[in-house]
Amino acid sequence: MNPPALLALPEPRRRFLTRLSCATALFAAPGAFAEALIRTPEQTEGPFYPDKLPLDTDNDLIIVNDSLTSAIGDITWLSGRILDAKGDPIRNATVEIWQCDNRGVYLHNGSDNKAKRDANFQGFGRFLTGSSGEYLFRTIKPVAYPGRTPHIHFAIKFKGRDKFTTQCYIQGEPQNDRDGVLRGIADAKARASVIVPFAPVKNSKAGELAAKFDIVMGFTPEA
Ligand SMILES: [Fe+2]
C-alpha cells in the first residue's frame, strides 16, 4: 500500500486532486489503530511564515502559476492524513506548508540570501481536506539552512480552533540530533513521530521521492 507511489506517475498538475481521490480507498479504516496513536507534538511556527503570500497557493509548490520552469530540488510527494484524537479523519481542515527553497531561502523578507531565492519555487501551499482527512503536496525535499536541520513547516487551521503548528523532518538526516527545535520535543516517541522517510518512488525516472506524515490532533470535532 503506497498511495504516494500511485500518485507519482507523470500527470498534468490539474489532475492532482483526482488522483488523490483514487488513493483514498487504500487507506485503513478510520480509528483502526487508535490505541497506537501518538498525538503530534506542537512546534514553533518559526519566523518565516510568508510575510506576503504568493499569488499561487495551490498544492503544487514546484510550479508557480503556469510557469514552464520547475523549482530546483528533489521532487517530493508529501502526503498524509489529518486525524482527530480518536484516529478518525478530520475534514475541512486547512493544511498549510512552507519551507525554504533548495538554496535555503524562505519566501520572507527577513530570510538570508533573499536575492538568490529560486523564483520558480512557490515556498508555500495549501490543501483543504475532504472526508478522508488526506492532504497532498508536490514540493521539494527540504534542505538545511544555518542553524536548522532540514524540515517542512505545517499549520493546521480548523474552524473554532487555534492554529496548530508543527514541523516534519527527514529520517536518517545526520543533523537531526543537533537540531534545537527537534530536540525540544522531550518525549522520544513524540519526537520520532515527526521524522519520516523520504523514500524513492519506485520506477520514477525523475528520481522523485515520497514522504507520508500523518498529523494527530488533540481534539475530536463535533459531529
Ligand atoms: Fe524553518
py3Dmol code that shows the C-alpha trace and the ligand (Angstrom):
import py3Dmol

protein = """\
ATOM      1  CA  MET A   1       0.000   0.000   0.000  1.00  0.00           C
ATOM      2  CA  ASN A   2       1.745   3.123  -1.130  1.00  0.00           C
ATOM      3  CA  PRO A   3      -0.603   5.896  -2.250  1.00  0.00           C
ATOM      4  CA  PRO A   4       2.134   8.422  -2.990  1.00  0.00           C
ATOM      5  CA  ALA A   5       3.665   5.984  -5.471  1.00  0.00           C
ATOM      6  CA  LEU A   6       0.353   5.739  -7.243  1.00  0.00           C
ATOM      7  CA  LEU A   7       0.146   9.483  -7.283  1.00  0.00           C
ATOM      8  CA  ALA A   8       3.594   9.989  -8.667  1.00  0.00           C
ATOM      9  CA  LEU A   9       3.006   8.953 -12.257  1.00  0.00           C
ATOM     10  CA  PRO A  10       3.644  11.801 -14.668  1.00  0.00           C
ATOM     11  CA  GLU A  11       0.393  13.697 -14.967  1.00  0.00           C
ATOM     12  CA  PRO A  12      -0.655  17.237 -15.724  1.00  0.00           C
ATOM     13  CA  ARG A  13      -0.955  19.113 -12.463  1.00  0.00           C
ATOM     14  CA  ARG A  14      -4.664  19.745 -12.902  1.00  0.00           C
ATOM     15  CA  ARG A  15      -5.229  16.075 -12.207  1.00  0.00           C
ATOM     16  CA  PHE A  16      -3.658  16.040  -8.747  1.00  0.00           C
ATOM     17  CA  LEU A  17      -6.923  16.198  -6.906  1.00  0.00           C
ATOM     18  CA  THR A  18      -8.440  13.417  -8.997  1.00  0.00           C
ATOM     19  CA  ARG A  19      -5.516  11.167  -8.238  1.00  0.00           C
ATOM     20  CA  LEU A  20      -5.874  11.848  -4.546  1.00  0.00           C
ATOM     21  CA  SER A  21      -9.458  10.599  -4.531  1.00  0.00           C
ATOM     22  CA  CYS A  22      -8.257   7.366  -6.183  1.00  0.00           C
ATOM     23  CA  ALA A  23      -5.870   6.815  -3.296  1.00  0.00           C
ATOM     24  CA  THR A  24      -8.488   7.358  -0.633  1.00  0.00           C
ATOM     25  CA  ALA A  25      -9.875   3.845  -0.782  1.00  0.00           C
ATOM     26  CA  LEU A  26      -6.451   2.419   0.020  1.00  0.00           C
ATOM     27  CA  PHE A  27      -6.217   3.936   3.467  1.00  0.00           C
ATOM     28  CA  ALA A  28      -7.020   1.908   6.555  1.00  0.00           C
ATOM     29  CA  ALA A  29     -10.402   2.102   8.199  1.00  0.00           C
ATOM     30  CA  PRO A  30     -10.753   5.164  10.422  1.00  0.00           C
ATOM     31  CA  GLY A  31      -9.979   4.574  14.042  1.00  0.00           C
ATOM     32  CA  ALA A  32      -8.476   1.130  13.461  1.00  0.00           C
ATOM     33  CA  PHE A  33      -5.250   1.929  15.273  1.00  0.00           C
ATOM     34  CA  ALA A  34      -6.486   4.471  17.768  1.00  0.00           C
ATOM     35  CA  GLU A  35      -4.586   2.891  20.684  1.00  0.00           C
ATOM     36  CA  ALA A  36      -1.266   3.298  18.896  1.00  0.00           C
ATOM     37  CA  LEU A  37      -1.822   6.946  18.035  1.00  0.00           C
ATOM     38  CA  ILE A  38       0.737   9.442  19.167  1.00  0.00           C
ATOM     39  CA  ARG A  39      -0.518  12.976  19.307  1.00  0.00           C
ATOM     40  CA  THR A  40       1.606  15.111  17.015  1.00  0.00           C
ATOM     41  CA  PRO A  41       3.699  17.497  19.099  1.00  0.00           C
ATOM     42  CA  GLU A  42       3.168  21.179  18.525  1.00  0.00           C
ATOM     43  CA  GLN A  43       6.315  23.017  17.442  1.00  0.00           C
ATOM     44  CA  THR A  44       7.137  26.655  16.952  1.00  0.00           C
ATOM     45  CA  GLU A  45       5.823  28.409  13.847  1.00  0.00           C
ATOM     46  CA  GLY A  46       9.249  29.986  13.492  1.00  0.00           C
ATOM     47  CA  PRO A  47       9.924  33.402  11.981  1.00  0.00           C
ATOM     48  CA  PHE A  48       9.458  32.579   8.306  1.00  0.00           C
ATOM     49  CA  TYR A  49       5.748  32.066   7.647  1.00  0.00           C
ATOM     50  CA  PRO A  50       5.486  34.040   4.371  1.00  0.00           C
ATOM     51  CA  ASP A  51       5.161  37.744   5.130  1.00  0.00           C
ATOM     52  CA  LYS A  52       3.414  38.087   1.769  1.00  0.00           C
ATOM     53  CA  LEU A  53       1.562  35.051   0.474  1.00  0.00           C
ATOM     54  CA  PRO A  54       2.309  34.044  -3.112  1.00  0.00           C
ATOM     55  CA  LEU A  55      -0.431  34.597  -5.711  1.00  0.00           C
ATOM     56  CA  ASP A  56      -0.366  30.865  -6.309  1.00  0.00           C
ATOM     57  CA  THR A  57      -1.140  28.965  -3.108  1.00  0.00           C
ATOM     58  CA  ASP A  58      -2.096  25.560  -4.539  1.00  0.00           C
ATOM     59  CA  ASN A  59      -0.661  22.168  -3.550  1.00  0.00           C
ATOM     60  CA  ASP A  60       1.989  22.099  -6.286  1.00  0.00           C
ATOM     61  CA  LEU A  61       4.960  24.028  -4.961  1.00  0.00           C
ATOM     62  CA  ILE A  62       7.330  23.204  -7.768  1.00  0.00           C
ATOM     63  CA  ILE A  63       5.364  25.090 -10.427  1.00  0.00           C
ATOM     64  CA  VAL A  64       4.287  28.693  -9.854  1.00  0.00           C
ATOM     65  CA  ASN A  65       1.115  29.541 -11.759  1.00  0.00           C
ATOM     66  CA  ASP A  66       1.572  28.295 -15.352  1.00  0.00           C
ATOM     67  CA  SER A  67       5.340  28.653 -15.469  1.00  0.00           C
ATOM     68  CA  LEU A  68       7.186  26.219 -17.708  1.00  0.00           C
ATOM     69  CA  THR A  69      10.170  26.107 -15.363  1.00  0.00           C
ATOM     70  CA  SER A  70      10.115  23.907 -12.282  1.00  0.00           C
ATOM     71  CA  ALA A  71      11.661  24.668  -8.933  1.00  0.00           C
ATOM     72  CA  ILE A  72      15.185  23.381  -8.288  1.00  0.00           C
ATOM     73  CA  GLY A  73      15.352  20.448  -5.872  1.00  0.00           C
ATOM     74  CA  ASP A  74      14.450  16.819  -5.328  1.00  0.00           C
ATOM     75  CA  ILE A  75      10.772  16.488  -6.191  1.00  0.00           C
ATOM     76  CA  THR A  76       8.832  15.037  -3.269  1.00  0.00           C
ATOM     77  CA  TRP A  77       5.230  13.886  -2.983  1.00  0.00           C
ATOM     78  CA  LEU A  78       4.278  14.810   0.550  1.00  0.00           C
ATOM     79  CA  SER A  79       1.031  13.323   1.782  1.00  0.00           C
ATOM     80  CA  GLY A  80      -0.711  12.210   4.934  1.00  0.00           C
ATOM     81  CA  ARG A  81      -3.898  12.467   6.917  1.00  0.00           C
ATOM     82  CA  ILE A  82      -5.189  14.878   9.497  1.00  0.00           C
ATOM     83  CA  LEU A  83      -6.642  12.732  12.273  1.00  0.00           C
ATOM     84  CA  ASP A  84      -8.548  13.533  15.421  1.00  0.00           C
ATOM     85  CA  ALA A  85      -7.712  12.269  18.908  1.00  0.00           C
ATOM     86  CA  LYS A  86      -9.537   9.002  18.153  1.00  0.00           C
ATOM     87  CA  GLY A  87      -7.802   8.393  14.847  1.00  0.00           C
ATOM     88  CA  ASP A  88     -10.726   9.414  12.681  1.00  0.00           C
ATOM     89  CA  PRO A  89     -10.054  11.703   9.699  1.00  0.00           C
ATOM     90  CA  ILE A  90     -10.750  15.407  10.056  1.00  0.00           C
ATOM     91  CA  ARG A  91     -12.447  17.009   7.083  1.00  0.00           C
ATOM     92  CA  ASN A  92     -12.430  20.709   6.262  1.00  0.00           C
ATOM     93  CA  ALA A  93      -9.054  21.234   7.863  1.00  0.00           C
ATOM     94  CA  THR A  94      -6.803  23.649   6.004  1.00  0.00           C
ATOM     95  CA  VAL A  95      -3.283  22.278   5.774  1.00  0.00           C
ATOM     96  CA  GLU A  96      -0.591  24.836   5.016  1.00  0.00           C
ATOM     97  CA  ILE A  97       3.071  24.080   4.433  1.00  0.00           C
ATOM     98  CA  TRP A  98       6.015  26.385   3.937  1.00  0.00           C
ATOM     99  CA  GLN A  99       9.714  25.707   3.580  1.00  0.00           C
ATOM    100  CA  CYS A 100      12.881  27.240   2.212  1.00  0.00           C
ATOM    101  CA  ASP A 101      13.938  26.687  -1.376  1.00  0.00           C
ATOM    102  CA  ASN A 102      16.848  24.498  -2.438  1.00  0.00           C
ATOM    103  CA  ARG A 103      19.260  27.326  -1.581  1.00  0.00           C
ATOM    104  CA  GLY A 104      17.883  27.760   1.928  1.00  0.00           C
ATOM    105  CA  VAL A 105      15.861  30.903   1.190  1.00  0.00           C
ATOM    106  CA  TYR A 106      12.328  31.431   2.515  1.00  0.00           C
ATOM    107  CA  LEU A 107       9.541  33.418   0.947  1.00  0.00           C
ATOM    108  CA  HIS A 108      10.106  36.101   3.533  1.00  0.00           C
ATOM    109  CA  ASN A 109      11.812  39.471   3.541  1.00  0.00           C
ATOM    110  CA  GLY A 110      13.813  38.548   6.624  1.00  0.00           C
ATOM    111  CA  SER A 111      15.308  35.450   5.014  1.00  0.00           C
ATOM    112  CA  ASP A 112      19.050  35.373   4.405  1.00  0.00           C
ATOM    113  CA  ASN A 113      20.237  35.477   0.792  1.00  0.00           C
ATOM    114  CA  LYS A 114      16.815  36.535  -0.479  1.00  0.00           C
ATOM    115  CA  ALA A 115      18.376  37.866  -3.707  1.00  0.00           C
ATOM    116  CA  LYS A 116      19.271  34.234  -4.510  1.00  0.00           C
ATOM    117  CA  ARG A 117      15.748  32.886  -3.953  1.00  0.00           C
ATOM    118  CA  ASP A 118      14.509  30.393  -6.538  1.00  0.00           C
ATOM    119  CA  ALA A 119      11.651  32.325  -8.158  1.00  0.00           C
ATOM    120  CA  ASN A 120      10.242  29.053  -9.504  1.00  0.00           C
ATOM    121  CA  PHE A 121       9.646  27.620  -6.047  1.00  0.00           C
ATOM    122  CA  GLN A 122       6.279  28.512  -4.562  1.00  0.00           C
ATOM    123  CA  GLY A 123       7.566  28.212  -0.979  1.00  0.00           C
ATOM    124  CA  PHE A 124       4.044  27.826   0.444  1.00  0.00           C
ATOM    125  CA  GLY A 125       0.983  25.736  -0.348  1.00  0.00           C
ATOM    126  CA  ARG A 126      -2.496  24.971   0.937  1.00  0.00           C
ATOM    127  CA  PHE A 127      -4.790  21.983   0.908  1.00  0.00           C
ATOM    128  CA  LEU A 128      -8.337  21.624   2.258  1.00  0.00           C
ATOM    129  CA  THR A 129      -9.034  18.096   3.495  1.00  0.00           C
ATOM    130  CA  GLY A 130     -12.074  16.126   2.404  1.00  0.00           C
ATOM    131  CA  SER A 131     -13.803  13.259   4.193  1.00  0.00           C
ATOM    132  CA  SER A 132     -10.674  11.067   4.125  1.00  0.00           C
ATOM    133  CA  GLY A 133      -8.652  13.695   6.004  1.00  0.00           C
ATOM    134  CA  GLU A 134      -5.898  13.334   3.398  1.00  0.00           C
ATOM    135  CA  TYR A 135      -3.676  16.073   2.116  1.00  0.00           C
ATOM    136  CA  LEU A 136      -1.191  16.056  -0.737  1.00  0.00           C
ATOM    137  CA  PHE A 137       1.571  18.369  -1.898  1.00  0.00           C
ATOM    138  CA  ARG A 138       4.189  18.195  -4.592  1.00  0.00           C
ATOM    139  CA  THR A 139       7.218  20.000  -3.277  1.00  0.00           C
ATOM    140  CA  ILE A 140      10.985  19.597  -2.873  1.00  0.00           C
ATOM    141  CA  LYS A 141      12.927  17.636  -0.298  1.00  0.00           C
ATOM    142  CA  PRO A 142      13.815  20.204   2.356  1.00  0.00           C
ATOM    143  CA  VAL A 143      17.419  21.310   2.769  1.00  0.00           C
ATOM    144  CA  ALA A 144      19.339  22.568   5.775  1.00  0.00           C
ATOM    145  CA  TYR A 145      19.981  26.240   6.418  1.00  0.00           C
ATOM    146  CA  PRO A 146      22.290  27.693   9.067  1.00  0.00           C
ATOM    147  CA  GLY A 147      21.141  26.560  12.489  1.00  0.00           C
ATOM    148  CA  ARG A 148      18.466  24.079  11.358  1.00  0.00           C
ATOM    149  CA  THR A 149      18.249  20.533  10.112  1.00  0.00           C
ATOM    150  CA  PRO A 150      16.019  20.111   7.002  1.00  0.00           C
ATOM    151  CA  HIS A 151      12.322  20.468   7.836  1.00  0.00           C
ATOM    152  CA  ILE A 152       8.939  21.426   6.435  1.00  0.00           C
ATOM    153  CA  HIS A 153       6.642  23.694   8.430  1.00  0.00           C
ATOM    154  CA  PHE A 154       2.964  22.844   8.829  1.00  0.00           C
ATOM    155  CA  ALA A 155      -0.004  24.862  10.049  1.00  0.00           C
ATOM    156  CA  ILE A 156      -3.389  23.207  10.522  1.00  0.00           C
ATOM    157  CA  LYS A 157      -6.375  25.521  10.637  1.00  0.00           C
ATOM    158  CA  PHE A 158      -9.792  24.317  11.728  1.00  0.00           C
ATOM    159  CA  LYS A 159     -12.873  26.395  12.398  1.00  0.00           C
ATOM    160  CA  GLY A 160     -13.240  27.294  16.070  1.00  0.00           C
ATOM    161  CA  ARG A 161      -9.742  26.089  16.989  1.00  0.00           C
ATOM    162  CA  ASP A 162      -6.439  27.856  17.448  1.00  0.00           C
ATOM    163  CA  LYS A 163      -3.964  27.382  14.634  1.00  0.00           C
ATOM    164  CA  PHE A 164      -1.774  24.327  15.231  1.00  0.00           C
ATOM    165  CA  THR A 165       1.830  24.455  14.008  1.00  0.00           C
ATOM    166  CA  THR A 166       4.391  21.705  13.737  1.00  0.00           C
ATOM    167  CA  GLN A 167       7.353  20.623  11.599  1.00  0.00           C
ATOM    168  CA  CYS A 168       8.261  17.438   9.725  1.00  0.00           C
ATOM    169  CA  TYR A 169      11.794  16.035   9.374  1.00  0.00           C
ATOM    170  CA  ILE A 170      13.739  13.581   7.200  1.00  0.00           C
ATOM    171  CA  GLN A 171      14.549  10.159   8.635  1.00  0.00           C
ATOM    172  CA  GLY A 172      18.288   9.453   8.645  1.00  0.00           C
ATOM    173  CA  GLU A 173      19.310  13.093   8.389  1.00  0.00           C
ATOM    174  CA  PRO A 174      22.504  13.411  10.472  1.00  0.00           C
ATOM    175  CA  GLN A 175      21.755  16.961  11.590  1.00  0.00           C
ATOM    176  CA  ASN A 176      18.516  15.905  13.309  1.00  0.00           C
ATOM    177  CA  ASP A 177      20.358  15.049  16.513  1.00  0.00           C
ATOM    178  CA  ARG A 178      21.776  18.552  16.756  1.00  0.00           C
ATOM    179  CA  ASP A 179      18.594  20.468  15.947  1.00  0.00           C
ATOM    180  CA  GLY A 180      17.336  22.543  18.860  1.00  0.00           C
ATOM    181  CA  VAL A 181      13.686  22.618  17.783  1.00  0.00           C
ATOM    182  CA  LEU A 182      13.521  18.875  17.187  1.00  0.00           C
ATOM    183  CA  ARG A 183      15.403  18.105  20.404  1.00  0.00           C
ATOM    184  CA  GLY A 184      12.954  20.382  22.176  1.00  0.00           C
ATOM    185  CA  ILE A 185      10.327  17.632  21.874  1.00  0.00           C
ATOM    186  CA  ALA A 186      11.023  15.939  25.175  1.00  0.00           C
ATOM    187  CA  ASP A 187       9.124  12.672  24.639  1.00  0.00           C
ATOM    188  CA  ALA A 188      11.096  10.252  22.434  1.00  0.00           C
ATOM    189  CA  LYS A 189       8.017   8.714  20.781  1.00  0.00           C
ATOM    190  CA  ALA A 190       6.527  12.112  20.038  1.00  0.00           C
ATOM    191  CA  ARG A 191       9.872  13.240  18.626  1.00  0.00           C
ATOM    192  CA  ALA A 192      10.114  10.148  16.424  1.00  0.00           C
ATOM    193  CA  SER A 193       6.567  10.740  15.129  1.00  0.00           C
ATOM    194  CA  VAL A 194       7.612  13.883  13.255  1.00  0.00           C
ATOM    195  CA  ILE A 195      10.576  12.197  11.497  1.00  0.00           C
ATOM    196  CA  VAL A 196       9.531  10.336   8.349  1.00  0.00           C
ATOM    197  CA  PRO A 197      11.250   8.532   5.462  1.00  0.00           C
ATOM    198  CA  PHE A 198      11.688  10.412   2.205  1.00  0.00           C
ATOM    199  CA  ALA A 199      11.782   7.300   0.051  1.00  0.00           C
ATOM    200  CA  PRO A 200      12.444   6.951  -3.666  1.00  0.00           C
ATOM    201  CA  VAL A 201       9.286   6.403  -5.702  1.00  0.00           C
ATOM    202  CA  LYS A 202       9.534   3.070  -7.453  1.00  0.00           C
ATOM    203  CA  ASN A 203      10.172   3.322 -11.204  1.00  0.00           C
ATOM    204  CA  SER A 204      10.378   7.099 -11.111  1.00  0.00           C
ATOM    205  CA  LYS A 205      12.757   8.074 -13.890  1.00  0.00           C
ATOM    206  CA  ALA A 206      12.925  11.591 -12.500  1.00  0.00           C
ATOM    207  CA  GLY A 207      14.129  10.289  -9.111  1.00  0.00           C
ATOM    208  CA  GLU A 208      11.072  11.504  -7.247  1.00  0.00           C
ATOM    209  CA  LEU A 209      10.616  10.892  -3.532  1.00  0.00           C
ATOM    210  CA  ALA A 210       7.559  10.255  -1.391  1.00  0.00           C
ATOM    211  CA  ALA A 211       7.013  11.104   2.258  1.00  0.00           C
ATOM    212  CA  LYS A 212       3.981  10.383   4.395  1.00  0.00           C
ATOM    213  CA  PHE A 213       3.292  12.405   7.518  1.00  0.00           C
ATOM    214  CA  ASP A 214       0.070  11.854   9.460  1.00  0.00           C
ATOM    215  CA  ILE A 215      -0.874  14.550  11.929  1.00  0.00           C
ATOM    216  CA  VAL A 216      -2.855  13.570  15.014  1.00  0.00           C
ATOM    217  CA  MET A 217      -4.670  16.496  16.572  1.00  0.00           C
ATOM    218  CA  GLY A 218      -5.545  16.704  20.229  1.00  0.00           C
ATOM    219  CA  PHE A 219      -9.283  17.098  19.713  1.00  0.00           C
ATOM    220  CA  THR A 220     -12.256  15.447  18.079  1.00  0.00           C
ATOM    221  CA  PRO A 221     -14.558  17.689  16.039  1.00  0.00           C
ATOM    222  CA  GLU A 222     -18.220  17.702  16.987  1.00  0.00           C
ATOM    223  CA  ALA A 223     -20.301  15.700  14.552  1.00  0.00           C
TER     224      ALA A 223
END
"""
ligand_1 = """\
1
LIG
Fe 12.192 26.733 9.184
"""
view = py3Dmol.view(width=600, height=400)
view.addModel(protein, "pdb")
view.setStyle({"model": 0}, {"cartoon": {"style": "trace"}})
view.addModel(ligand_1, "xyz")
view.setStyle({"model": 1}, {"stick": {}})
view.zoomTo()
view.show()
